[in-house]
Amino acid sequence: PIVYRGWFWGLGHTLQYVNVVAMVVAWYGIVALTLRAGPVNQKFTRFGFVLYLILTVPVLGHHFLVDPSIGTDVKLVGGTVMGFGLGVPSLMHGLAVMGGTEARLRERGATGLFGWLKRIDFANASIAALACSLILFAIGGWTGTAQTTLQLNILTHNTMWVPAHIHAIVVGGTTLAFMGFAYVLVPLLTERRLCGGRLATVQAYLYAAG
């Protein structure tokens, strides 16, 4: 059973980060196509992608924190250390997207500490989906990080906490990012306006709330 669980979580968790990388690309694509914005520092974002490559496989250890057949050292390194570490590149990309957006809007005249936020067009379907994706993915990431320590993992293991974590990551963060990217990319490729633009915005917020 331990060999089977190792392959299941090893491949499953690694595969999930293929979706996460695609989600991050969608984030960058949305701000690039809607605001003509990009990362302030390209090396910063590239390093974030490299960290995904390094940390994704060994982080499967956090699925075995309550398994008595695994040694404590393996649990500490593969579960806790790598689990906390995996949150770093996602945070880096989230900050890079928001930083690039802020820099662009300040170039367009935004002033004050939060003046750039007032200039964001939250009525735009793609921007709405991006904002909701960032928030929900952050919540999902936090719930996953909580499972990387033994004490909290004991409380959350095999409970509804686990599907709630996956739901926020995949359904909330990833799917909304793909929707937002489609809302801006498809009209660009087809050279046609989005049918029911306001409805698309409502859909993004309604989906996020759901």
Secondary structure, 3 states (H helix, E strand, C coil): CHHHHHHHHHHHHHHHHHHHHHHHHHHHHHHHHHHCCCCCCHHHHHHHHHHHHHHCCHHHHHHHCCCCCCCHHHHHHHHHHHHHHHHHHHHHHHHHHHHHHHHHHHHCCCCCCCHHHHCCCCCCHHHHHHHHHHHHHHHHHHHHHHCCCHHHHHHHCCCCHHHHHHHHHHHHHHHHHHHHHHHHHHHHHHCCCCCCHHHHHHHHHHHHHC
